[in-house]
Amino acid sequence: MAEDGTAIAHVLASVIAATNTVALFKRDLAAFGYLYLLLSIGLLLVAGDELSWGQRAFNGSTPEWIMSWNYQDETTFHNIVDEGYLAAFYLLVGFYGAFSRLLVPKSLKVRHQLATGLLTPDWYLVLYFFFAFALYLYYSCFLWWFGPVFGDEA
């Protein structure tokens, strides 16, 4: 399933972030270390949510209060009925990942190379973020207009 592959990718990214966390604390860069620690924990939470917190693996049932707002009847937060907040979050993360390094003024990049390197995605990740940004922008803002042209339903 696609969720399994996504969860594996998030776990691997969490391990990389955790490794960076340790390295940052060893270099006495605690502020960056805490940010990477939060990133690592966040990625693990996303992985758990992608796997419905083990519901499918352990044949668990969905609690009644979750079924009332989750359109896939799974124990997840990303399948809530009103995905407006989640789509906005993905739009922001996609935009940040795709354009943040480009938007940092050159003078700041020169003066704060370490911070720029640690807080903005490298060039090889830009396309990943850009495609996520473009996809959520399309479905959030332009589906009603371009949907009929491409055969998508609003």
GURODO-998508 format. One line per 2 residues: number of its first residue (from 1); their letters; for each residue z, y, x of N, C-alpha, C, O. Coordinates in steps of 0.1 Angstrom, whole numbers, plus 5000, padded with zeros to 4 digits. Example, Ala and Ser with C-alpha at 12.3 -4.5 7.8 and 13.67 -1.06 7.14 Angstrom:
<rs>
1	as	5078/4943/5132/5078/4955/5123/5078/4967/5132/5085/4967/5142 ~ 5071/4978/5128/5071/4989/5137/5079/5000/5129/5080/5011/5134;
</rs>
This chain:
<rs>
1	ma	5000/4988/5008/5000/5000/5000/5000/5012/5009/5005/5012/5020 ~ 4995/5023/5003/4994/5036/5010/5008/5041/5014/5010/5047/5024;
3	ed	5018/5039/5004/5031/5044/5007/5037/5037/5019/5045/5044/5026 ~ 5034/5024/5021/5040/5017/5033/5035/5024/5046/5043/5026/5055;
5	gt	5022/5026/5046/5016/5033/5058/5022/5046/5061/5025/5050/5072 ~ 5023/5054/5050/5029/5067/5051/5043/5067/5056/5048/5075/5064;
7	ai	5051/5057/5050/5065/5056/5054/5066/5052/5069/5075/5057/5076 ~ 5057/5043/5074/5057/5039/5088/5054/5051/5097/5061/5053/5107;
9	ah	5045/5059/5093/5041/5071/5100/5053/5081/5101/5056/5087/5111 ~ 5060/5082/5090/5072/5091/5089/5083/5086/5098/5090/5094/5105;
11	vl	5085/5073/5098/5096/5067/5106/5092/5069/5121/5101/5073/5129 ~ 5080/5067/5125/5076/5069/5139/5077/5083/5143/5082/5086/5154;
13	as	5073/5092/5134/5075/5107/5137/5090/5110/5138/5094/5118/5146 ~ 5098/5104/5130/5113/5106/5131/5118/5101/5144/5127/5108/5150;
15	vi	5114/5090/5149/5118/5085/5162/5114/5094/5173/5122/5097/5182 ~ 5102/5099/5172/5097/5109/5182/5106/5122/5182/5109/5127/5192;
17	aa	5108/5127/5170/5117/5138/5168/5131/5136/5174/5137/5144/5180 ~ 5136/5124/5171/5150/5120/5176/5150/5120/5191/5159/5124/5198;
19	tn	5139/5114/5197/5138/5114/5212/5137/5128/5218/5144/5131/5228 ~ 5130/5137/5211/5129/5151/5215/5143/5157/5214/5147/5166/5222;
21	tv	5150/5154/5203/5164/5159/5201/5173/5156/5213/5179/5165/5218 ~ 5173/5144/5217/5181/5140/5229/5177/5147/5241/5185/5153/5248;
23	al	5164/5148/5243/5159/5155/5255/5163/5170/5255/5166/5176/5265 ~ 5162/5176/5243/5166/5190/5242/5181/5193/5245/5184/5202/5251;
25	fk	5189/5184/5239/5203/5185/5242/5206/5183/5257/5215/5190/5263 ~ 5199/5174/5264/5201/5172/5278/5197/5184/5286/5202/5186/5297;
27	rd	5187/5192/5281/5183/5204/5288/5191/5216/5284/5187/5227/5287 ~ 5202/5214/5277/5210/5225/5272/5203/5235/5263/5205/5247/5263;
29	la	5194/5229/5255/5187/5237/5244/5192/5233/5231/5184/5227/5223 ~ 5205/5235/5228/5211/5230/5216/5205/5235/5203/5203/5227/5194;
31	af	5201/5248/5203/5195/5253/5190/5182/5246/5187/5180/5242/5175 ~ 5174/5243/5196/5162/5236/5194/5165/5221/5191/5159/5215/5183;
33	gy	5175/5216/5197/5180/5202/5195/5184/5200/5181/5181/5190/5174 ~ 5192/5210/5175/5196/5209/5161/5184/5210/5152/5184/5203/5141;
35	ly	5174/5218/5155/5162/5219/5146/5155/5205/5146/5150/5201/5136 ~ 5153/5199/5158/5146/5187/5159/5155/5175/5152/5149/5166/5147;
37	ll	5168/5176/5153/5176/5167/5146/5174/5168/5131/5173/5157/5124 ~ 5174/5180/5125/5171/5182/5111/5157/5176/5108/5155/5170/5097;
39	ls	5147/5179/5116/5134/5173/5114/5134/5158/5114/5128/5152/5105 ~ 5141/5152/5123/5142/5137/5123/5148/5132/5111/5143/5122/5105;
41	ig	5159/5138/5106/5166/5133/5094/5157/5135/5082/5156/5127/5073 ~ 5150/5147/5081/5141/5150/5070/5130/5140/5070/5126/5135/5059;
43	ll	5124/5136/5081/5113/5126/5081/5118/5112/5077/5111/5105/5070 ~ 5130/5109/5080/5136/5096/5075/5138/5096/5060/5136/5086/5053;
45	lv	5142/5108/5055/5144/5109/5041/5131/5108/5033/5130/5101/5023 ~ 5120/5114/5039/5107/5113/5033/5102/5098/5033/5097/5093/5024;
47	ag	5105/5091/5045/5101/5077/5046/5108/5069/5035/5102/5060/5029 ~ 5121/5071/5033/5129/5064/5023/5123/5066/5009/5123/5057/5001;
49	de	5120/5079/5007/5115/5082/4993/5101/5076/4991/5098/5071/4980 ~ 5093/5075/5002/5080/5069/5000/5081/5054/4997/5073/5048/4990;
51	ls	5092/5048/5002/5094/5033/4999/5103/5031/4987/5108/5020/4984 ~ 5105/5042/4979/5113/5041/4967/5127/5036/4970/5133/5030/4962;
53	wg	5132/5040/4982/5145/5036/4986/5148/5021/4985/5159/5017/4982 ~ 5137/5014/4988/5138/4999/4989/5137/4992/4975/5139/4980/4974;
55	qr	5134/5000/4965/5134/4994/4951/5124/4983/4950/5127/4973/4944 ~ 5112/4985/4955/5102/4974/4954/5105/4962/4963/5104/4951/4959;
57	af	5110/4964/4975/5114/4954/4984/5125/4945/4979/5125/4933/4981 ~ 5135/4951/4972/5146/4944/4967/5146/4941/4952/5156/4937/4946;
59	ng	5134/4944/4946/5132/4942/4931/5143/4949/4923/5148/4944/4914 ~ 5146/4961/4927/5156/4969/4920/5150/4976/4908/5138/4978/4907;
61	st	5159/4980/4899/5154/4987/4887/5157/5002/4889/5165/5006/4896 ~ 5149/5009/4881/5150/5024/4882/5161/5028/4872/5161/5025/4860;
63	pe	5170/5036/4877/5181/5042/4868/5175/5050/4857/5164/5056/4858 ~ 5181/5049/4845/5175/5055/4833/5173/5070/4835/5163/5076/4830;
65	wi	5183/5077/4842/5182/5092/4843/5170/5095/4852/5164/5106/4851 ~ 5165/5087/4861/5154/5089/4869/5141/5087/4861/5131/5094/4863;
67	ms	5141/5076/4853/5129/5073/4845/5125/5084/4836/5113/5086/4833 ~ 5134/5092/4832/5131/5103/4822/5123/5114/4829/5116/5122/4822;
69	wn	5123/5116/4842/5116/5127/4848/5106/5122/4859/5099/5130/4865 ~ 5106/5109/4862/5097/5103/4872/5085/5096/4865/5087/5086/4858;
71	yq	5073/5101/4867/5062/5096/4859/5057/5082/4864/5049/5076/4857 ~ 5062/5077/4875/5058/5064/4880/5070/5054/4877/5069/5042/4882;
73	de	5080/5058/4871/5092/5050/4869/5097/5043/4881/5101/5031/4881 ~ 5097/5050/4892/5103/5045/4905/5114/5054/4909/5115/5066/4904;
75	tt	5122/5049/4918/5133/5057/4923/5128/5066/4935/5131/5063/4946 ~ 5121/5076/4931/5116/5085/4941/5118/5100/4936/5119/5102/4924;
77	fh	5117/5109/4945/5118/5123/4942/5104/5130/4942/5102/5140/4936 ~ 5095/5123/4949/5082/5130/4950/5072/5127/4939/5061/5133/4938;
79	ni	5076/5119/4929/5068/5117/4917/5075/5123/4905/5073/5117/4894 ~ 5081/5134/4906/5088/5140/4895/5077/5146/4886/5066/5149/4890;
81	vd	5080/5147/4873/5070/5152/4863/5064/5165/4867/5052/5167/4866 ~ 5073/5175/4871/5068/5188/4874/5067/5189/4890/5077/5191/4896;
83	eg	5055/5187/4895/5053/5186/4909/5050/5200/4915/5046/5201/4927 ~ 5052/5211/4908/5049/5224/4912/5056/5228/4925/5050/5234/4934;
85	yl	5069/5224/4926/5077/5228/4937/5073/5220/4949/5072/5225/4961 ~ 5070/5207/4947/5066/5199/4958/5052/5203/4964/5050/5203/4976;
87	aa	5043/5206/4955/5030/5211/4959/5031/5224/4967/5024/5226/4977 ~ 5039/5233/4962/5041/5245/4969/5047/5243/4983/5043/5249/4993;
89	fy	5057/5233/4984/5062/5230/4997/5051/5224/5006/5051/5228/5018 ~ 5043/5215/5001/5032/5210/5010/5022/5221/5014/5017/5220/5025;
91	ll	5020/5230/5005/5011/5241/5008/5017/5249/5020/5010/5252/5029 ~ 5030/5252/5019/5036/5260/5029/5036/5253/5043/5033/5258/5053;
93	vg	5040/5240/5042/5040/5232/5054/5026/5230/5060/5025/5232/5073 ~ 5016/5228/5052/5003/5227/5057/4998/5240/5063/4992/5240/5074;
95	fy	5001/5251/5056/4997/5264/5062/5004/5267/5075/4997/5271/5085 ~ 5017/5264/5075/5024/5266/5088/5019/5258/5099/5016/5263/5110;
97	ga	5017/5245/5096/5012/5236/5107/4998/5240/5111/4994/5238/5123 ~ 4989/5244/5102/4975/5247/5106/4974/5261/5113/4965/5262/5122;
99	fs	4982/5271/5109/4979/5284/5113/4990/5291/5121/4988/5302/5127 ~ 5002/5285/5122/5013/5292/5129/5011/5295/5143/5014/5307/5147;
101	rl	5005/5286/5151/5002/5289/5165/4992/5301/5166/4992/5308/5176 ~ 4982/5301/5157/4972/5312/5157/4978/5325/5153/4974/5336/5158;
103	lv	4988/5325/5145/4994/5338/5140/5005/5344/5149/5009/5355/5147 ~ 5010/5336/5158/5020/5341/5168/5013/5351/5177/5003/5347/5184;
105	pk	5017/5363/5178/5011/5373/5187/5011/5368/5201/5020/5361/5206 ~ 5001/5371/5209/4999/5367/5222/5011/5371/5231/5015/5363/5240;
107	sl	5016/5383/5229/5027/5388/5237/5039/5379/5235/5047/5376/5245 ~ 5042/5374/5223/5053/5365/5220/5050/5351/5227/5059/5345/5232;
109	kv	5038/5347/5226/5034/5334/5232/5037/5334/5247/5042/5324/5253 ~ 5034/5345/5253/5036/5346/5268/5051/5347/5271/5056/5340/5280;
111	rh	5058/5355/5264/5073/5357/5267/5081/5345/5263/5091/5343/5269 ~ 5077/5338/5252/5085/5327/5247/5077/5315/5246/5075/5309/5235;
113	ql	5072/5310/5257/5063/5298/5257/5070/5286/5252/5065/5278/5245 ~ 5083/5284/5257/5090/5272/5252/5092/5272/5237/5090/5262/5231;
115	at	5096/5283/5232/5099/5284/5217/5086/5282/5209/5085/5275/5199 ~ 5075/5288/5214/5062/5286/5208/5058/5271/5208/5053/5266/5198;
117	gl	5060/5265/5220/5056/5251/5221/5064/5242/5212/5059/5232/5207 ~ 5077/5245/5211/5086/5237/5203/5085/5239/5188/5088/5230/5180;
119	lt	5082/5251/5184/5083/5255/5170/5069/5256/5163/5069/5257/5150 ~ 5058/5254/5170/5045/5254/5164/5038/5242/5168/5039/5238/5180;
121	pd	5031/5235/5159/5023/5223/5162/5012/5226/5173/5006/5236/5173 ~ 5011/5216/5181/5000/5216/5191/4986/5216/5185/4985/5212/5173;
123	wy	4976/5220/5192/4962/5221/5187/4957/5208/5181/4950/5208/5171 ~ 4961/5196/5187/4956/5184/5182/4962/5180/5168/4957/5170/5162;
125	lv	4972/5186/5163/4978/5184/5150/4972/5193/5139/4975/5191/5128 ~ 4965/5203/5144/4961/5214/5134/4952/5208/5123/4954/5212/5111;
127	ly	4943/5199/5126/4934/5194/5116/4942/5186/5105/4939/5186/5093 ~ 4952/5178/5110/4961/5171/5100/4967/5181/5090/4966/5179/5078;
129	ff	4973/5191/5095/4979/5201/5086/4969/5208/5078/4972/5211/5066 ~ 4958/5212/5084/4948/5219/5077/4942/5211/5065/4941/5216/5054;
131	fa	4940/5198/5067/4935/5190/5056/4945/5188/5045/4942/5189/5033 ~ 4958/5187/5048/4969/5187/5038/4969/5200/5031/4971/5200/5019;
133	fa	4968/5211/5038/4969/5224/5032/4957/5226/5022/4958/5230/5011 ~ 4945/5222/5027/4933/5224/5019/4933/5215/5006/4929/5220/4995;
135	ly	4938/5203/5007/4939/5194/4996/4949/5199/4985/4946/5200/4974 ~ 4961/5204/4990/4970/5209/4980/4966/5223/4974/4969/5226/4963;
137	ly	4959/5230/4982/4953/5243/4977/4943/5240/4966/4943/5247/4956 ~ 4934/5231/4969/4924/5227/4959/4931/5222/4946/4928/5227/4935;
139	ys	4940/5213/4947/4946/5207/4935/4956/5217/4928/4957/5216/4916 ~ 4962/5226/4936/4971/5236/4929/4964/5248/4924/4968/5254/4914;
141	cf	4953/5252/4930/4947/5265/4926/4933/5265/4922/4929/5273/4914 ~ 4925/5255/4926/4911/5256/4924/4905/5244/4915/4893/5244/4913;
143	lw	4913/5234/4912/4909/5223/4904/4902/5227/4891/4892/5222/4887 ~ 4908/5237/4884/4903/5241/4871/4889/5247/4873/4881/5246/4863;
145	wf	4886/5253/4884/4873/5259/4886/4862/5250/4892/4851/5249/4887 ~ 4866/5243/4903/4857/5234/4910/4857/5220/4905/4848/5212/4907;
147	gp	4867/5216/4897/4869/5203/4892/4856/5198/4885/4851/5187/4888 ~ 4851/5205/4875/4839/5201/4868/4827/5199/4877/4819/5190/4875;
149	vf	4826/5207/4887/4815/5206/4897/4815/5193/4904/4805/5187/4906 ~ 4828/5189/4909/4829/5177/4917/4833/5165/4908/4835/5154/4914;
151	gd	4833/5166/4895/4837/5155/4887/4852/5152/4886/4856/5141/4881 ~ 4860/5161/4891/4874/5160/4890/4879/5165/4876/4873/5175/4871;
153	ea	4889/5159/4871/4895/5164/4858/4907/5172/4861/4915/5169/4869 ~ 4909/5183/4854/4921/5192/4855/4932/5186/4848/4943/5191/4848;
</rs>
